């Protein structure tokens, strides 16, 4: 299926206007040859326009991506197989492939003449393969295509565009940010279902200490071993931790005050929600890779797959959107069989949640050894104080803060729980000041 667009070029309009002026001028001057010239000038652009509009050109377009699922900000290769489905040879033209983001199309490239389709011309140039690289700037499920073919008549009096092929879907997942190990301490006593043990492999010295790595908490520095070895060393003792963790993602539309409509008018976008989705993806993959059983809970009806299947989890995050529909009941303890035991750790990624959600989070805090709330660009000044009084560790971030800095801020919060809110987010504040001082 294809549709055409035909229009006169500037040269064609000039000839048409000259012909339109020459025809009445011939009657005024009484010159028959001027009438012939005017008719010729007016008729030539119209013939060129009809040539472009009704020229037989049938193209097939098959589009594929490698990889088919890509992270935001990472490139993927698009392959286009263009074939001639008509019984005549096509003329040379230019082609472009359309995108849903700026600059909305590829650079024009040459489309060579293609031989007719059929057994006589099989394998002799009736199709051509194009390949280009595309880098999606944000997460989502996008349609790339259709392909636009620009061509003109031999005299350049009219040009047209053939819209060929159908759009293909490209799934773009949130960009994963690696989170440093050893920054956040997730300790446990009993554990709900099973325990996770970590210890170093090697000799006795390796079991106790190792070299300092970026992101290690200062409380783990082994000063005696550092003085003995001449470099900073940290403790690598056996660590027992809960093998269960829960992530609460706020997907309620009313909870994000920065929501606005994008250019097409049908899609809503919130920078705070995009940050929350990216952090949820990074945190979920990090915990699953470490060995935890991760459960994701949403404040609106469920849209996300389980992190036990990372590919499906990331693909569901690519299409997750804000919702106006509240869930039947918000609970952090879904599927709990032993409510008398600690349920491990919970991480809430929220923005401006309502009072009912705050009450539920405060009431269910006692079921977890570690409860962390990442407040993304909140406008409620009392929200952090309310959750802190209920026993939550709160890390306030802005939508332009990096994921890594928020994770390091949580580690700093655990190291110094008595600090003020300003000191708790030192790493984020330093990054903001450095960014604001850049020219």
RAFENFEN-V164296 format. One record per helix or strand of 3 or more residues. SS is the DSSP state (H for helix, E for strand). FROM is the first residue (numbers start at 1). TO is the last residue. If there is no record, write none. Layout:
SS/FROM/TO ; SS/FROM/TO
This chain:
E/2/8 ; H/10/29 ; H/32/54 ; E/59/66 ; E/69/71 ; E/75/84 ; E/93/98 ; E/109/111 ; H/119/121 ; E/127/135 ; E/140/144 ; E/147/152 ; E/158/164 ; E/168/173 ; E/195/198 ; H/204/208 ; E/209/211 ; H/218/220 ; H/223/229 ; E/233/235 ; E/239/242 ; E/244/249 ; H/253/255 ; H/271/290 ; E/293/298 ; H/310/319 ; E/345/350 ; H/355/363 ; H/365/367 ; E/370/376 ; H/383/389 ; E/393/397 ; H/403/415 ; H/421/424 ; H/426/437
